[in-house]
Amino acid sequence: MSPTSPMFVDDRISIDPDVCNGKPVVRGTRITVETVLGFLSAGDSEQDILHQYPSLKPEDIKACLAFAAQLLNRKFSVMTID
């Protein structure tokens, strides 16, 4: 895979350096996972998001949540800078 090839995380989430600066997006759209998670964290319902973005499906919102959960399932190290 070349550095500019899109990566498909699953059938709903993709990462392409040429789309939205390489941020994960709902596949086939320019709607970032970050955008969907931001709406959810602000208290918007799934229905609110689907109304705002009619091209999304309920499965897309679930895929965004699953993607975030997968990221947080990784091991992180904290470094302090003196």
DRENDRENFI-212310 format. One record per atom (N, C-alpha, C): atom name; residue number from 0; x, y, z. Coordinates in Angstrom, 1 decimal. Layout:
<recs>
at	i	px	py	pz
CA	NUM	X	Y	Z $
...
</recs>
This chain:
<recs>
at	i	px	py	pz
N	0	0.9	-1.2	0.0 $
CA	0	0.0	0.0	0.0 $
C	0	0.9	1.2	0.0 $
N	1	0.6	2.2	-0.9 $
CA	1	1.4	3.4	-0.9 $
C	1	1.0	4.3	0.2 $
N	2	1.8	5.3	0.5 $
CA	2	1.5	6.2	1.6 $
C	2	0.2	7.0	1.3 $
N	3	-0.3	7.1	0.1 $
CA	3	-1.5	7.9	-0.2 $
C	3	-2.7	7.0	-0.5 $
N	4	-2.6	5.7	-0.3 $
CA	4	-3.7	4.8	-0.5 $
C	4	-4.7	4.9	0.7 $
N	5	-5.9	4.9	0.4 $
CA	5	-6.9	4.9	1.5 $
C	5	-6.8	3.6	2.2 $
N	6	-7.1	3.6	3.5 $
CA	6	-7.1	2.5	4.4 $
C	6	-8.6	2.3	4.8 $
N	7	-9.1	1.1	4.7 $
CA	7	-10.5	0.9	5.1 $
C	7	-10.4	0.1	6.4 $
N	8	-10.9	0.8	7.5 $
CA	8	-10.8	0.3	8.8 $
C	8	-11.8	-0.9	8.9 $
N	9	-13.0	-0.7	8.4 $
CA	9	-14.0	-1.7	8.3 $
C	9	-14.9	-1.3	7.1 $
N	10	-16.0	-1.9	7.0 $
CA	10	-16.9	-1.5	5.8 $
C	10	-17.5	-0.2	5.9 $
N	11	-17.3	0.5	7.0 $
CA	11	-17.9	1.9	7.2 $
C	11	-17.0	3.0	7.5 $
N	12	-15.8	2.7	7.9 $
CA	12	-14.8	3.8	8.3 $
C	12	-13.6	3.7	7.4 $
N	13	-13.2	4.8	6.8 $
CA	13	-11.9	4.8	6.0 $
C	13	-11.0	6.0	6.4 $
N	14	-9.8	5.8	6.1 $
CA	14	-8.8	6.8	6.3 $
C	14	-8.0	7.0	5.0 $
N	15	-8.0	8.2	4.5 $
CA	15	-7.4	8.5	3.2 $
C	15	-6.7	9.9	3.4 $
N	16	-5.4	9.9	3.2 $
CA	16	-4.6	11.2	3.4 $
C	16	-5.2	12.3	2.5 $
N	17	-5.9	12.0	1.4 $
CA	17	-6.4	13.0	0.5 $
C	17	-7.8	13.5	0.9 $
N	18	-8.4	12.9	1.9 $
CA	18	-9.8	13.2	2.4 $
C	18	-9.7	13.7	3.8 $
N	19	-10.2	14.9	4.0 $
CA	19	-10.3	15.5	5.4 $
C	19	-9.0	15.4	6.1 $
N	20	-7.9	15.7	5.4 $
CA	20	-6.5	15.7	6.0 $
C	20	-6.2	14.4	6.7 $
N	21	-6.7	13.3	6.2 $
CA	21	-6.4	12.0	6.7 $
C	21	-7.1	11.6	7.9 $
N	22	-8.1	12.4	8.3 $
CA	22	-8.9	12.0	9.5 $
C	22	-9.8	10.8	9.1 $
N	23	-10.1	9.9	10.1 $
CA	23	-11.1	8.9	9.8 $
C	23	-12.5	9.4	9.4 $
N	24	-13.1	8.9	8.4 $
CA	24	-14.4	9.4	7.9 $
C	24	-15.3	8.2	7.7 $
N	25	-16.6	8.5	7.7 $
CA	25	-17.6	7.5	7.3 $
C	25	-17.3	7.3	5.8 $
N	26	-17.1	6.1	5.5 $
CA	26	-16.7	5.7	4.1 $
C	26	-17.7	6.3	3.1 $
N	27	-17.1	6.9	2.0 $
CA	27	-17.9	7.4	1.0 $
C	27	-18.4	8.8	1.3 $
N	28	-18.0	9.4	2.4 $
CA	28	-18.5	10.7	2.8 $
C	28	-17.3	11.6	3.2 $
N	29	-17.5	12.8	3.6 $
CA	29	-16.5	13.6	4.2 $
C	29	-16.9	14.0	5.6 $
N	30	-17.7	13.1	6.2 $
CA	30	-18.1	13.3	7.6 $
C	30	-17.2	12.5	8.4 $
N	31	-16.5	13.3	9.3 $
CA	31	-15.4	12.6	10.1 $
C	31	-16.0	11.9	11.3 $
N	32	-15.3	10.9	11.8 $
CA	32	-15.7	10.2	13.0 $
C	32	-15.7	11.2	14.1 $
N	33	-14.7	12.1	14.1 $
CA	33	-14.7	13.2	15.1 $
C	33	-16.0	14.0	15.2 $
N	34	-16.5	14.3	14.0 $
CA	34	-17.8	15.1	14.0 $
C	34	-18.9	14.3	14.6 $
N	35	-19.0	13.1	14.3 $
CA	35	-20.1	12.3	14.8 $
C	35	-20.0	12.1	16.3 $
N	36	-18.7	11.8	16.8 $
CA	36	-18.5	11.7	18.2 $
C	36	-18.7	13.0	19.0 $
N	37	-18.4	14.1	18.3 $
CA	37	-18.6	15.5	18.9 $
C	37	-20.1	15.7	19.1 $
N	38	-20.9	15.4	18.2 $
CA	38	-22.4	15.5	18.3 $
C	38	-22.9	14.7	19.5 $
N	39	-22.4	13.4	19.5 $
CA	39	-22.9	12.5	20.6 $
C	39	-22.4	13.0	21.9 $
N	40	-21.2	13.5	22.0 $
CA	40	-20.7	14.0	23.3 $
C	40	-21.4	15.3	23.8 $
N	41	-21.9	16.0	22.8 $
CA	41	-22.7	17.2	23.1 $
C	41	-24.1	16.9	23.6 $
N	42	-24.5	15.6	23.5 $
CA	42	-25.8	15.3	23.9 $
C	42	-26.8	15.1	22.8 $
N	43	-26.4	15.2	21.6 $
CA	43	-27.3	15.0	20.4 $
C	43	-27.6	13.5	20.3 $
N	44	-28.9	13.2	19.9 $
CA	44	-29.3	11.9	19.8 $
C	44	-28.9	11.3	18.4 $
N	45	-29.0	10.0	18.2 $
CA	45	-28.7	9.4	16.9 $
C	45	-29.6	10.0	15.9 $
N	46	-30.9	10.2	16.3 $
CA	46	-31.9	10.8	15.3 $
C	46	-31.5	12.2	15.0 $
N	47	-31.0	13.0	15.9 $
CA	47	-30.5	14.4	15.6 $
C	47	-29.4	14.4	14.5 $
N	48	-28.5	13.5	14.7 $
CA	48	-27.4	13.4	13.8 $
C	48	-27.8	12.9	12.4 $
N	49	-28.7	11.9	12.4 $
CA	49	-29.3	11.4	11.1 $
C	49	-30.1	12.5	10.4 $
N	50	-30.7	13.4	11.1 $
CA	50	-31.5	14.5	10.5 $
C	50	-30.5	15.5	10.0 $
N	51	-29.4	15.8	10.7 $
CA	51	-28.4	16.8	10.2 $
C	51	-27.6	16.3	9.0 $
N	52	-27.4	14.9	9.0 $
CA	52	-26.6	14.3	7.9 $
C	52	-27.4	13.2	7.3 $
N	53	-28.3	13.5	6.4 $
CA	53	-29.2	12.4	5.9 $
C	53	-28.5	11.3	5.1 $
N	54	-27.3	11.5	4.7 $
CA	54	-26.5	10.4	4.0 $
C	54	-26.0	9.4	5.0 $
N	55	-26.1	9.6	6.3 $
CA	55	-25.6	8.7	7.3 $
C	55	-26.7	7.7	7.6 $
N	56	-26.3	6.5	8.0 $
CA	56	-27.2	5.4	8.4 $
C	56	-26.9	5.2	9.9 $
N	57	-27.9	4.6	10.7 $
CA	57	-27.6	4.3	12.1 $
C	57	-26.3	3.4	12.3 $
N	58	-26.1	2.5	11.3 $
CA	58	-24.9	1.7	11.4 $
C	58	-23.6	2.5	11.3 $
N	59	-23.6	3.6	10.6 $
CA	59	-22.5	4.5	10.5 $
C	59	-22.1	5.1	11.9 $
N	60	-23.1	5.5	12.6 $
CA	60	-22.9	6.1	14.0 $
C	60	-22.4	5.0	14.9 $
N	61	-22.9	3.8	14.8 $
CA	61	-22.4	2.7	15.6 $
C	61	-20.9	2.4	15.3 $
N	62	-20.6	2.5	14.0 $
CA	62	-19.2	2.2	13.5 $
C	62	-18.3	3.3	14.1 $
N	63	-18.7	4.5	14.2 $
CA	63	-17.9	5.6	14.7 $
C	63	-17.6	5.3	16.2 $
N	64	-18.6	4.9	16.9 $
CA	64	-18.4	4.5	18.3 $
C	64	-17.5	3.3	18.5 $
N	65	-17.6	2.3	17.6 $
CA	65	-16.8	1.1	17.7 $
C	65	-15.3	1.5	17.3 $
N	66	-15.2	2.4	16.4 $
CA	66	-13.8	2.8	16.0 $
C	66	-13.1	3.5	17.2 $
N	67	-13.9	4.4	17.9 $
CA	67	-13.3	5.1	19.1 $
C	67	-13.0	4.1	20.2 $
N	68	-13.8	3.1	20.4 $
CA	68	-13.6	2.1	21.4 $
C	68	-12.3	1.3	21.0 $
N	69	-12.1	1.0	19.8 $
CA	69	-10.9	0.2	19.3 $
C	69	-9.7	1.0	19.6 $
N	70	-9.7	2.3	19.4 $
CA	70	-8.6	3.2	19.6 $
C	70	-8.2	3.2	21.1 $
N	71	-9.2	3.3	21.9 $
CA	71	-9.0	3.3	23.4 $
C	71	-8.6	2.0	24.0 $
N	72	-8.7	0.9	23.2 $
CA	72	-8.4	-0.4	23.7 $
C	72	-6.9	-0.7	23.5 $
N	73	-6.1	0.3	23.1 $
CA	73	-4.7	0.2	22.9 $
C	73	-4.0	0.6	24.1 $
N	74	-2.7	0.2	24.2 $
CA	74	-1.9	0.5	25.4 $
C	74	-1.3	1.9	25.1 $
N	75	-1.3	2.8	26.1 $
CA	75	-0.8	4.1	26.0 $
C	75	0.3	4.3	27.1 $
N	76	1.3	5.1	26.7 $
CA	76	2.4	5.4	27.7 $
C	76	2.3	6.9	27.9 $
N	77	2.6	7.4	29.1 $
CA	77	2.6	8.8	29.3 $
C	77	4.0	9.2	29.7 $
N	78	4.5	10.2	28.9 $
CA	78	5.8	10.7	29.2 $
C	78	5.7	12.1	29.7 $
N	79	6.5	12.4	30.7 $
CA	79	6.6	13.8	31.2 $
C	79	7.8	14.5	30.6 $
N	80	7.6	15.7	30.3 $
CA	80	8.8	16.5	29.7 $
C	80	9.2	17.4	30.8 $
N	81	10.5	17.3	31.2 $
CA	81	11.0	18.2	32.3 $
C	81	11.6	19.4	31.7 $
</recs>
